[in-house]
């Protein structure tokens, strides 16, 4: 791509990021994430889309079995784990909730959660911009 196209794409990434950032609020505020703008931003990123159960997952393969997984919901969490682990934590079946080990996973996800909300958005924005060649 030419420098001009990359610069226009960077402007578009920044505009989408501002739109999503304006829609991020606390749980009490009742604001919902602008999922359409976030989807558009994620399409420009190295994340690939995967639908599992009732979750919209965006996965970036890392090393081996672990992946960086963004769940498109109002919290925008990014996990560094497997898809199955995210499914147990975010959308468990009843039979999965019968295990004590899984109950602990569901209640405590800080061991695999890298970021959420604004920090997740900034991370995706940075990855989108890093993929552009902005040298003139």
Long-range contacts (C-beta under 8 A, 24 or more apart in sequence): 1-132, 1-133, 3-133, 3-134, 3-135, 3-136, 6-132, 6-133, 6-134, 7-134, 9-44, 9-132, 10-129, 10-132, 10-134, 12-44, 13-41, 13-44, 13-125, 13-128, 13-129, 14-125, 16-40, 16-41, 17-41, 17-121, 17-122, 17-125, 20-121, 21-118, 21-121, 24-76, 24-117, 24-118, 24-121, 27-74, 32-74, 33-72, 33-73, 33-74, 33-76, 35-72, 38-72, 38-76, 38-121, 39-72, 41-124, 41-125, 41-128, 42-70, 42-72, 42-124, 44-128, 44-131, 45-124, 45-127, 45-128, 45-131, 46-127, 46-131, 47-124, 47-127, 50-83, 52-83, 52-87, 52-91, 53-87, 53-91, 54-91, 55-86, 55-87, 55-90, 55-91, 57-83, 57-86, 59-83, 60-127, 68-114, 70-120, 70-124, 75-116, 75-117, 76-116, 76-117, 76-120, 76-121, 77-109, 77-113, 77-115, 77-116, 77-120, 78-113, 78-114, 78-115, 78-116, 78-120, 78-123, 79-109, 79-112, 79-113, 79-114, 80-112, 80-114, 81-112, 85-112
